């Protein structure tokens, strides 16, 4: 059981209680656990139209997370991906419905339609005014006679909730809900299926593929497509949605299906705004987890052609913290760098031999990206190769503006470039290394002595030395060996890097934070990068390197 849970049987009830303990008394649950799992507003006086929604759990924060002023009055929760019972839905209706009546907002799944529908009939038999709307916003399967209800349901919750909060009658609230349902369209995409607690995972999406149009319960989508980038994924989603919306302004709801990171969702938000419908997207809800599918590594986009009334309802304040707000989409603001940080542009100059050497060094690091990441993953976060490769690509792109014929200025320019393009401590240390080498070169030192001066400086600043399990364990012997020749430097670097595999008590760098057991038996990735660089240069007989 690779989940933070105690038992499948108590998963939903314990999660709901965890939500209620921090609700500040604004929410409560009806007595009747575990069969009746209903979250209600405690500040409700039944004078206005009540909004009741719900369905199977596993879509958090939907539905209980949206109970509160301005949105739902009650949420009826079933077990994971299972519709709540008729009695549970009826309990929710009876608990919050007064003379103004109740609107049931139901996603278009058979179990939900049947259970909410029968509960509505029983409530009407008791003299209550109850209307029910069915959300069917999923356009993934165009020939489906009953389209599924997915994340577009949140638009219905918010717009109907705003009207009910303002005191609109049941007919007006229900009409607005049906109008929103008529206009909203949604589709999702995922790189993986979800994991249902207590059940084996269905791993049907192979590596390198994404599934387009899968349901929020993990139901198979319309097709599996090749996955390359977030941009291409968003383009495929937009291609399915665009035929269903007109040329007017849109509100987009960008939903995290549960397993995507905030970084990924930010990239997807930018991809949506840059897509062919991006110019129509005036407002955006999210990116945020809104209608999730447990841990599904995916996202969905819902689009609503918005009237001024819809915009006002979406912008109306609400109490539920799970609602991220509806924010205007604008231009990226760019502020000037503070004085003193504007990069000094060196005077470019040409030197074919130096250019070829830099390109060769950069290419070696780019080719070693995966190997160094794999090595770093054994004792770190697996990004050493990517960090070095990104810096190498940036340096190649900067060659035309570097002073290649002026060694002193070249060291300084490389240091400045790395300080701007290379992240982590490695970027800072290498920027210091090349800046110090430039100072030494300006003082008349030859290349080897200038590089040794750079090494001395990073040892002073970084506090690491030989035997501390850092790149210095390979770089120091390499620069000593360089006085003899490139072959000697390569051998010394390799011996130094291999020696780090026997050092299990790191005294500097990120490795110093790790347990000895995670360090034993494999080389420090920074030292390995130095060894690979010198080894490949020597193997290629790069005369320019000497």
N, C-alpha and C positions, 0 to 999 in steps of 0.2 A: 504494500500500500504506500505508494510514493506521493502521499498527499497529507497536508496538515489537517487531519480529521481524526475523530475518535471512532466513530462507527457510522456506517452508511445510514442506519435507521435514525440516528439523531442529528445527522449533518445539517438539515434545514432548520430544525427547531433551535439548535445551538447557535447557528449563524444569525437567525432572527433575534434571539435574545441578546447576542453581541451587538447588533445594531441598536436595539432599544435601550441598552444601558447608557448609551451616549446621546440619546435623543433629547435630553433635558426635560423629560416629562411631556414633550409635545406629541409623542406617539405611544400607543399601547397595543397589546395584542389581546384578542378575545380569548376568554377561557375556552379550553377545548383541545389543547395540545394532546397528542400529536396529530389528530385527524383534522382538526379545524385550525388552520394556520392563517389568521387574518390580522393584518396590521391596520390600525385606524388612527385618525387624528383625535387627540383628546380635547382640542379647542373647538370642536364642531358642534354647532347648535341646531342643525337640521333646518335652518331657515332658508338655505340656498340649495341649488341642485347639487346632489352628491355625484361624484365621479368614482366609479369602482372599476378596477381592472385587475389583471393577474394572469396566472397561468403556471406552468411548471417552473420550478426553481432552476438555477444554473445560468440565469441570464443577468445576474446582478451587475449594476444596482437595480435594474428592473426586477421586480415591480415595487417592492417595498421601499426602495431608496427614493422613490418619487412621490411618496405620501407626505403631504404637507401643504400649507397654505399656498394657493396658486396652481396646484397640480391635483394629484389624486386625493380623494377623501379616504379611500380604503384600498388595500391590495390583498387579494386572495391568493395564497401561495400553495402550490402543489409540491410534491416531491420532485426530485431532479428530473426535468423534461417530462413530467407527468401532470396532466390537468388536475386541478383541485376538484373535489367532489361537489355534487349539487348542494349538499347540506352546508359545506364550507362557503360556497358562493352565496347561498341564501342568508347565512349568518352575517356575512359582510353587508349585504343589501339592507337587512333589517336593522343592523347596528347604526347605519348612518343616514337612512332615508326618512325624510319628513314629508310635509305636504308639497314641497317644491318638486319632489320626485328624484329619480336617479337615472344616470346614464351609465350603461355597461359598455366598456371599451374592450373588445375581444379580438384577439389575433385569429386569423383564419386557419385554424386547425380543428379537425373533427371533434376531438375530445373537448376542447374549449367551447366550441359552438354548442355542443350538446349539453354540457354541464351548466354553462352560463345561461343557455336558452331555457332549460327546464327550470332553473332557479328563478329566472325572470317571470316565467308563467306562474310559479307558486307565489311569488311576491305580489303579482298582479291580482291573484286570487284573494290575497289578504287586503286588497284595496289600495295598494301602492302604485304610483305612476312610475313605470320603468320603461325606458327605451334602451335598445341595444344596437350598437354599430359594430360592423365587422371590418377590420383592417386587412387589406389584401394588397400591400404595396410592392411585393416582390415581383420583378419583371424577368427573373432569370429564365423561367420556363414559359415562353410565350403561348404555347398551346394548352397550358394547364387550365382546366375549367374553373378551378378554385385556387387562385394564386395565394401564396403564403403571406402571413402577416409577419413583418420583421421590424427593423429599427425605425421605419417611418411611423410606427405607433407612437413614438415619443412626440412627434409633431402634434398628433391628436391630443395626447395628454396635456401638452402645454397650452395649445390654443383653446381647447375646450375648458381647461382649468382656469385660464384667465377670464373667460366669459362667465363661468360659474362664480368665480370669486367676486366679480363685479355685480352679480345679482341677476344675470340674464335668466329667462325662464327655460324650462326643459326643451321646448320646441326649438328655441333659438340655439341652445347649446348643441342639441342633436343635429340640427341643420348645419352648423359650422363644422362639426366633426365629420359629417358625411361629405361636405365640400372638400375638406382637407384630404380625406381618404381618396376622393375622386382624383385629386391632383398629384399626390405624392407617389414617387417611384423609388425603389431601392434595389440594390444588388450587392452581393458580397463576394469576396475572394479570399482564399486561404492557402497557405503553404503546407498546412497539416490539419488533420482532423482533431477533434477534442477527445479528452479522456473522461469517460463517464465513471464516477466513483463506483467501485465494486465490479466493474466490467473490464474485459480486456480491450485494449485500444485497437481500433480498426485502422491500420497503417496503409491506407489505399493510395495516398498521394506520394509518388516516388520523388527522390531528390531531383531538383532541377525542374520540377513541375509545380503548377499552382492549379487549384480547382476554382473555376468561375461559377458563381451562382449557387453555392452550397447553402443549405438551410442552417438555421440557428440551433438545430438539434443534431447537427452533423450529417444531415441528409445529403446525399450525393447531389452535386451541381449539374449544370448543363454540359460541361466538358472540362477536361484537363488540358491545360495550355502550357507551353514552354514559359518558364520564368527566367527573366534576365535581370531586370531592374525595377525599382519602384515606379519609375516613369512609365515604362511599358505596361506594367500591371494596371496603373491608373488609366492609361489610354484604353485598355481593353474594357475596363469597367465603364468609362465614360461613353465608349462606343455603344454599349448596350442601353445606357440611360438616355442618351441624347435624342433618339427618335421619339421619346415619350414626353418631351418638354418642348415648349414653344420658344420663341426668341426673347421673351421678357426676362425680367430679373428673377433670380432664384435664391432660395435659402438652401444651403447644403448642410447636412448633418453627417459628419465624419466619425464613424463609430469603430472603436477598437473591439474586436470580437473576443478579446480576453488575453491573448498571449503576445501581442505586439508590444514592443517597448515604446516609451514616449519619444525616443529619438526616431524610430521608424515612423511613428504617427506624424511627427513634424515634417519628415521628408514627404510623406504621402499628402499632407496638407498643401505643401508647396507644389507638388505634382498636380494636384487638383486645380489649383489656381492658375497654373501654367497650361492646363489642358485646353482643348478647343472650346469648351464651355466656360472656361475660367472667367472670361469677361462678363458673363451673366451672373456669376456668383457674387451677390452683394453682401450677404451675411453668411456666417458659418457658426454652427453649433459643434463644439469640439475643436480639435480631435480629443476624444475622451471615451472611456468605456461606458456605454449607455445601455445597449442591448447585447450582452455578451453571450458567448457559447462556451462557458467554462474556461478552458485554457487554449482555445483555438488561436492558432498563429495566423490571424487574418484581420481583415477590415471590411467595412461596408460603407457605401455612400447612399444617402437618401437625398432626393431633390424635391423641393416644393416650390412651384410657381407662387410667389408671395404677393398678396395684395397689401395695401397700406394697413388694413385692419389686421391682417395676419402678422405683419411686422410688429405692430403695436402689442399684439397678444404675446408674441415670442419675446419681446423686450420687457414685458411686465415682470416685476420682481417676484421671486418665489422663495419659499423657505427651504425646500429640500437642497442639501448641499451637493447632492449628486448631479444636479442640473448645472452644466458648466457655463451657462449663459449663451446668448446669441449675440455675436460680436461682428461689427462691420469688417469687411475685407478691404484693406487698403494697400498702399504702396509700402515697400520696405524703406524705412527711414535710415539715412546714412549720415552720421555726424563726422566731422573732420577729426583727425588725430590731434591730440594735444601738442602744443609747441614742444619741439625737441624730440618727438617720436616720428616725425615724417622721415621716411627712409631717404638716406643720402644716395643719390644715383651715381655710381661710378662711371668713369668715361670708358666706353667699350673699346676693346682692341682685339686684334686677331693673333692667334698662335696655333696653327693646325695641330702641332704635337701635343700641346697642353690640352687643347679641346678634346683630342682623341683619348687622352689619358682619363680626363674627367668623365667622358661618356662611358668609357670602359668600366671605371670604378662604379658608376651609377648603375650600369647594366648588371654588373655582378650582384649588387645589392637587390635590385629588382627581381632577378632570377631566383634569389635565395629567400624571397618573402615567405613562401609557404613553409620551407624547411625551418627558418628561424622562428616563425609563429608556433610551429609544432613543438619546438624545443622549449620556447618560453612558456607554453601552456603547461608544461610539467612542473613549473615552479612559480608561475606568475599568471598574468591575464592573457597571454597568447598574442601580444601585439607588437613585439619587437621587430619582427619582419615587416609588418605593415608600416610601422613608424619610419623605419629606415628606407623602405621602398617609396613611401610618399615623399620623403625629403629628396630622394634620388630623382624622382620624376620632376619635382619642382626645380631642382638644380639643372637638369637637362633643359627644361623650358626657359631657364634664365641665361643660358650660355651666350646668347647673342648680345646681351647687355653687360657681360662681365669683362673686366680688364685682363684678358688672357695673356697679354704680352708684358704685363707688369706684375711680377711675382708677389711683391709686397702688397700692392693694392688688391691682388687677387685673393690672397689669404683673408684680408679684411672683408672683401665683398662676399666671399663664401660664408664667413662667419655671420654676416648680417643676414644673408639669405636664409641660413639655417635657423637663425633666431626667430624668423618670421614664419617659416613653413614647417618646422619640425617640432612636434609636441613632446611633452614629458621632460624628464631630467636629461635625457640624452641630447635633446635639442639644445638645451642651455649649455651643457658641458662642451659639446662640439662647437658651439658658437664662441665660447670662451677660448677653446683650443685654437681655433683659426685666428681669432683676434690677437691672441698672444703670439702666435706664429708670425703674424704680420708685423707686430712690434719688433720682434727679434730680427726679422728680415730687414726692416728699416734700419736696424742698428748694424747691419753688415753680416749677419749670420747666413750661412749657406742653408740649403733646404733641410738637410738632416738636423742641423742644430736648431733651426727655426721650429721644426716640428717637435723636437725634444723640449724646447722652451714652452711650447703650447701644452705638452704633457705635464710639465712641472706646474704650470698654472692651474690646470684642472685638478691636479692632486692637492694643491693648496686650497682651492675653493671647495671641491667636493669632499675632501677629507679621506679619500680612498688611497690605498697603496697596494703594493704587491702582496698577494696572498689574501686579499679581502674579497675575492670572488667577484670581480667586475671586469669590464673591458680592458682595464689597465693591466691585468695579468697577461694579456696577449699583446697589447699595444706597446708597453714598455720594452719587452724583449725584441719586438719587431723593429722598433726604432733603433735599438742598440745594434741589431744585426744588419740594419740598412747601411751602416757605415762600411760593411764588407761587401754587400751586394743584395740584390732582391731575393735570390735563392736563400741566402742566410736569414734574411728577415722573415721569409715565409716559414722556414723550419722553426725559427724561434717563436713565431706567433702560434703555430700549431702546437708546439710543446706547451706553451703557456696556456692556451685554451683548454687542452686536454687535461692539464693539471687541475683546472677548476672543478672537474668532476670528482676529485678527491677531497675538495674543500667543503666540509659540511657545516662550518661555523662562519658564515659570512659576517663581515664587520662593517660593511658599507653597502649602500644601494638598496634596492627593493628586496633583494634576497636576505638582507639582515633581519627582515620582519618574519621570515618563514622558519618553519620547523626543520631540523636537520634531516628528517626522513624524506622531506620533499625535495632536497637538494642533492642527495647522494646519487652518484652514478651517471649524471649527465652534465654537460658543459654549461657554463654560464652563457646565455644567448648573446650578450654583448661581446664577450671574448671570442665566441665562435664566429660572430660577424667579422671581427678583425682578422681572424685566421683564414676565413673563406676569402676575404678580399685580397690579402697578400698571397695566398696560395694560388688563386686564379690569375693574378697578375704575373706571378712567377711562371706558372704553367704556360701562359700565353707569351712569355718572353717579351713583355712590354718594356722595351728599352727606355721609353720616355719616363718610366717610373723611377729610374735611377738618376 
